[in-house]
Amino acid sequence: MEVLAKIMEILKEHSNHVVGGASINVPLFKQIAVKIEEGQELVFLLPAFPAKSPSPLKTSGVLPDLGEVLALQNIQNLCERISALYEPGAKVIICSDGRVFSDVVHVSDESITKYQKGIHDIIKEFNLNRLETFALDDLYPGKNGDELRDHLLEQFAISIEEVRSLVCTDETYQKLFNGLHKFLVEDELAIRPELSKNKVSKETKLRTYELMRRSDAWSELLRHYFKNHLRLSIHPYQLEHEKFGIKLVSSSNKWATPWHNVTVKIKNKFELMHKQDALKLKAIPKMMKDKYAYFEIAEI
C-alpha cells in the first residue's frame, strides 16, 4: 500500500532512533495497516509533557517555554503531513503524567496545574488543532492531587515488592531503574546541595522504585482507556517494540526533553541542554512573544 509506505517514511523522519528498511517498526506498521484498511483516523497516544524539572540547574521555571512550543509544533507537523495524504487524518493525544509523579519528584500540584494550563494555552494560541490532551484530572474531576494518585494506585498499581523483584530479575527494569535513579539524584543534589552524593543516592532509591510503580500504573491506565490507539514515546526503543520513539526537538541527546532542559538557539538551530550548560556557553536569556523563554548563543 503506497499510502502506508509514505506514512511510515514520515514517521521515520520524526523518529528518535536510527532506522532502516521499509517496515521500520513492525508492530506499528501492522497496526497502521489495519486502521488504513478500515478507513479509520490514526490516533496516536503520547505520554509526555509532565512538568518542568524542579532542578534550577536544568530549567528556568515551572511554565512551558520555547522548547514546549517547538515540540508541540513538531507533533502537529507530523499529524498534518500524515493527514495531507490520508483523508481520515491523524491526531495525537498527549497524556500528561505530571500529576502521577509530582510528590515523588518534588514538584507541587500547583506547578503541575500551571504547566498543564500552559500546554493548553500553547495548543490554542498556535492553532495546533490535531493535538489533544489527557490527564488524571480528566478522569476524576474535582479530586485533588493526592486523591487522583490514590485512585490510580488502587486500580492499576502493583506493590513495591513486585517492582523490586522485577528490577532484580528483568534487565529492562534494571536499566529503567538506573536511568530514573540518575535523574532523581541529579535533581536532589541541585535542590539540596548541602547533602553528599552518597547520601542522596541512598535516599532516592526507594523513590525510584515508587516512580517505576507509578509509571507502570499509568501505562496500565492508558491501556485500559485507550485500547486501540497507536503508541508513541519520547524514548528511543528497539524497532520491534510496540512503542515508537519520536524526537520532540532537535538535540544531540536522544533522551533530551523540553521539561528537563532549556532551549538554546545556535546558528538558527535549536538545541536542548541543561541550563547550567547553556550558561557555561555564555548563552543569553531571551523571550519569544514576551512569554516563552529560551537562550541564544551569539555568533562569533
C-alpha positions as CSV (number, residue, x, y, z in Angstrom):
1,M,0.0,0.0,0.0
2,E,1.5,3.2,-1.2
3,V,-0.1,5.4,1.5
4,L,1.1,3.1,4.3
5,A,4.7,3.3,2.9
6,K,4.5,7.1,2.8
7,I,3.2,7.3,6.3
8,M,6.0,5.1,7.6
9,E,8.5,7.3,5.8
10,I,7.1,10.3,7.6
11,L,7.3,8.6,10.9
12,K,10.9,7.5,10.1
13,E,11.8,11.2,9.6
14,H,10.4,12.1,13.0
15,S,11.8,9.0,14.8
16,N,14.1,9.1,17.8
17,H,16.4,6.3,16.7
18,V,18.3,5.1,13.6
19,V,16.0,3.0,11.5
20,G,16.2,1.2,8.2
21,G,14.1,-0.9,5.8
22,A,10.6,-0.3,4.5
23,S,8.7,-1.6,7.6
24,I,10.8,0.4,10.1
25,N,8.7,-0.7,13.0
26,V,6.9,-4.0,12.6
27,P,4.2,-3.7,15.3
28,L,3.4,-0.1,14.4
29,F,3.4,-0.9,10.7
30,K,0.9,-3.7,11.2
31,Q,-1.4,-1.6,13.5
32,I,-1.4,1.3,11.0
33,A,-2.1,-1.1,8.1
34,V,-5.2,-2.4,9.8
35,K,-6.5,1.1,10.5
36,I,-5.9,2.2,6.9
37,E,-7.7,-0.9,5.6
38,E,-10.7,0.0,7.8
39,G,-10.5,3.7,6.9
40,Q,-10.0,4.8,10.5
41,E,-8.4,8.0,11.7
42,L,-4.9,7.4,13.0
43,V,-5.0,8.3,16.7
44,F,-1.6,8.3,18.4
45,L,-1.1,8.3,22.1
46,L,2.0,10.1,23.5
47,P,2.7,10.1,27.3
48,A,4.7,13.3,27.7
49,F,4.8,16.9,28.9
50,P,4.5,16.2,32.7
51,A,6.0,19.3,34.3
52,K,9.3,21.2,34.4
53,S,12.1,19.6,36.3
54,P,12.5,21.2,39.8
55,S,16.3,21.4,39.3
56,P,17.4,25.0,38.8
57,L,20.5,23.6,37.0
58,K,18.2,22.2,34.3
59,T,15.3,24.6,33.7
60,S,14.3,28.2,34.1
61,G,11.0,27.9,35.9
62,V,7.7,26.0,36.1
63,L,6.0,27.2,33.0
64,P,6.4,25.8,29.4
65,D,8.9,27.7,27.4
66,L,10.0,27.8,23.7
67,G,11.0,24.1,24.0
68,E,7.4,23.1,24.6
69,V,6.3,25.3,21.7
70,L,8.7,23.8,19.3
71,A,7.9,20.2,20.4
72,L,4.2,20.7,20.1
73,Q,4.5,22.3,16.7
74,N,6.7,19.4,15.6
75,I,4.0,16.9,16.7
76,Q,1.4,19.0,14.9
77,N,3.5,18.9,11.8
78,L,3.7,15.1,12.0
79,C,-0.1,14.9,12.0
80,E,-0.5,17.4,9.2
81,R,1.9,15.6,6.9
82,I,0.1,12.3,7.5
83,S,-3.4,13.9,7.1
84,A,-2.3,15.5,3.8
85,L,-2.0,12.1,2.2
86,Y,-4.5,10.1,4.3
87,E,-8.0,11.6,4.2
88,P,-9.3,10.2,7.6
89,G,-6.3,12.1,9.1
90,A,-4.2,11.8,12.2
91,K,-4.1,13.3,15.7
92,V,-2.0,12.9,18.8
93,I,-3.4,12.7,22.4
94,I,-0.8,14.0,24.8
95,C,-1.1,12.1,28.1
96,S,0.4,14.3,30.8
97,D,1.6,12.2,33.7
98,G,2.8,15.1,35.9
99,R,0.1,14.6,38.4
100,V,1.0,10.9,38.7
101,F,4.6,11.6,39.9
102,S,4.6,15.1,41.3
103,D,5.0,14.2,45.0
104,V,7.8,11.8,44.2
105,V,9.9,14.2,42.1
106,H,9.3,17.3,44.4
107,V,7.0,19.2,42.0
108,S,3.9,20.7,43.6
109,D,0.4,20.1,42.3
110,E,0.1,23.8,41.9
111,S,3.1,23.8,39.5
112,I,1.5,20.8,37.6
113,T,-1.7,22.8,37.2
114,K,0.2,25.8,35.9
115,Y,2.2,23.7,33.5
116,Q,-0.8,21.9,32.1
117,K,-2.6,25.2,31.6
118,G,0.5,26.4,29.7
119,I,0.4,23.5,27.4
120,H,-3.3,24.0,26.7
121,D,-2.6,27.7,26.0
122,I,0.1,26.9,23.5
123,I,-2.2,24.5,21.7
124,K,-4.8,27.2,21.4
125,E,-2.5,30.1,20.6
126,F,-0.7,28.3,17.8
127,N,-3.8,26.6,16.5
128,L,-2.4,23.1,17.0
129,N,-5.8,21.5,16.1
130,R,-4.5,18.0,15.7
131,L,-3.4,17.8,19.3
132,E,-5.5,16.8,22.3
133,T,-4.6,16.4,26.0
134,F,-5.4,13.8,28.7
135,A,-4.5,13.7,32.4
136,L,-5.7,12.1,35.6
137,D,-7.7,15.3,36.2
138,D,-10.0,14.4,33.2
139,L,-10.9,11.1,34.7
140,Y,-11.8,12.3,38.2
141,P,-12.9,15.9,38.0
142,G,-12.9,17.8,41.3
143,K,-10.4,15.5,43.0
144,N,-7.2,16.9,44.5
145,G,-3.7,15.5,43.6
146,D,-3.5,13.0,46.4
147,E,-7.0,11.7,45.7
148,L,-6.1,11.3,42.0
149,R,-3.0,9.4,42.8
150,D,-4.8,7.2,45.3
151,H,-7.4,6.3,42.6
152,L,-4.7,5.4,40.1
153,L,-2.7,3.2,42.5
154,E,-5.7,1.4,43.9
155,Q,-6.9,0.4,40.4
156,F,-3.7,-0.2,38.5
157,A,-0.6,-0.4,40.6
158,I,1.5,-3.4,41.7
159,S,3.3,-3.5,45.0
160,I,6.8,-2.0,45.7
161,E,7.9,-5.6,46.5
162,E,6.9,-6.7,43.0
163,V,8.8,-3.7,41.5
164,R,11.9,-4.6,43.4
165,S,11.7,-8.2,42.2
166,L,11.4,-7.1,38.6
167,V,14.4,-4.8,38.9
168,C,16.4,-7.8,40.2
169,T,15.3,-10.2,37.6
170,D,14.5,-8.2,34.4
171,E,17.2,-6.4,32.5
172,T,14.8,-3.9,31.0
173,Y,13.6,-2.9,34.5
174,Q,17.2,-2.7,35.8
175,K,18.1,-0.3,33.0
176,L,15.0,1.8,33.7
177,F,15.8,1.8,37.4
178,N,19.3,3.1,36.7
179,G,18.1,5.8,34.4
180,L,15.4,7.1,36.7
181,H,17.6,6.9,39.7
182,K,20.2,9.0,38.0
183,F,17.5,11.7,37.2
184,L,16.4,11.8,40.8
185,V,19.9,12.0,42.2
186,E,20.7,14.9,39.8
187,D,17.6,16.9,40.8
188,E,18.0,16.2,44.5
189,L,21.6,17.3,44.5
190,A,20.6,20.5,42.7
191,I,17.8,21.2,45.2
192,R,19.8,20.2,48.3
193,P,23.4,20.8,47.5
194,E,24.4,20.5,51.2
195,L,23.9,16.7,51.0
196,S,26.6,14.3,49.9
197,K,26.0,12.3,46.6
198,N,26.3,9.0,48.5
199,K,23.5,10.1,51.0
200,V,21.3,11.3,48.2
201,S,21.9,8.1,46.2
202,K,20.7,6.0,49.1
203,E,17.7,8.2,49.9
204,T,16.4,8.3,46.3
205,K,16.4,4.5,45.7
206,L,13.0,4.0,47.4
207,R,11.6,6.9,45.5
208,T,12.9,5.4,42.2
209,Y,11.0,2.1,42.9
210,E,7.9,4.2,43.6
211,L,8.5,6.2,40.4
212,M,8.6,2.9,38.5
213,R,5.4,1.7,40.3
214,R,3.6,4.8,39.3
215,S,4.9,4.6,35.7
216,D,3.6,1.1,35.3
217,A,0.2,2.0,36.8
218,W,-0.1,4.9,34.4
219,S,0.7,2.6,31.5
220,E,-1.9,0.2,32.6
221,L,-4.5,3.0,32.9
222,L,-3.7,4.2,29.4
223,R,-4.0,0.6,28.1
224,H,-7.4,0.3,29.8
225,Y,-8.9,3.6,28.5
226,F,-7.1,3.7,25.1
227,K,-7.1,0.1,23.9
228,N,-6.8,0.6,20.2
229,H,-4.6,3.7,20.0
230,L,-1.1,3.8,18.4
231,R,1.6,4.2,20.9
232,L,4.3,6.9,20.5
233,S,7.0,7.6,23.0
234,I,9.6,10.2,23.8
235,H,12.2,7.5,24.5
236,P,14.2,5.5,21.9
237,Y,13.1,1.9,21.6
238,Q,14.1,-1.2,19.7
239,L,12.3,-1.4,16.4
240,E,10.4,-4.5,17.5
241,H,8.8,-2.6,20.4
242,E,5.1,-1.7,20.3
243,K,6.0,1.9,21.1
244,F,7.6,4.1,18.5
245,G,10.0,6.8,19.7
246,I,9.8,10.3,18.2
247,K,12.1,13.2,18.7
248,L,10.5,16.4,20.0
249,V,13.2,19.0,19.4
250,S,16.5,18.6,17.6
251,S,19.2,17.7,20.0
252,S,22.4,15.6,20.1
253,N,20.9,13.7,23.1
254,K,18.1,11.3,22.2
255,W,16.9,11.4,25.8
256,A,16.6,15.2,25.9
257,T,13.1,16.7,26.6
258,P,11.9,20.3,27.0
259,W,10.9,19.7,30.6
260,H,14.4,18.6,31.7
261,N,16.2,21.3,29.7
262,V,16.2,24.8,28.3
263,T,16.1,25.6,24.6
264,V,19.2,27.2,23.1
265,K,19.4,28.8,19.7
266,I,22.7,28.2,18.0
267,K,23.2,29.5,14.4
268,N,19.4,29.5,13.7
269,K,19.0,25.9,15.1
270,F,17.6,24.9,18.4
271,E,19.2,22.5,20.9
272,L,18.0,21.2,24.2
273,M,20.5,21.3,27.1
274,H,20.6,21.8,30.8
275,K,20.5,25.5,31.9
276,Q,23.9,25.2,33.6
277,D,25.5,24.0,30.3
278,A,23.8,26.9,28.4
279,L,25.2,29.4,30.8
280,K,28.7,27.9,30.5
281,L,28.5,28.6,26.8
282,K,27.6,32.2,27.7
283,A,24.1,31.8,26.3
284,I,21.9,34.9,26.7
285,P,18.3,34.7,28.1
286,K,15.7,35.7,25.5
287,M,11.9,35.7,25.2
288,M,9.6,34.8,22.3
289,K,6.3,36.7,22.4
290,D,7.3,38.0,25.8
291,K,6.4,34.7,27.5
292,Y,8.3,31.8,26.0
293,A,11.8,31.7,27.4
294,Y,14.9,30.4,25.5
295,F,18.6,31.1,25.3
296,E,20.8,32.3,22.4
297,I,24.5,31.9,21.8
298,A,25.8,34.9,20.0
299,E,27.6,34.1,16.8
300,I,31.3,34.8,16.9
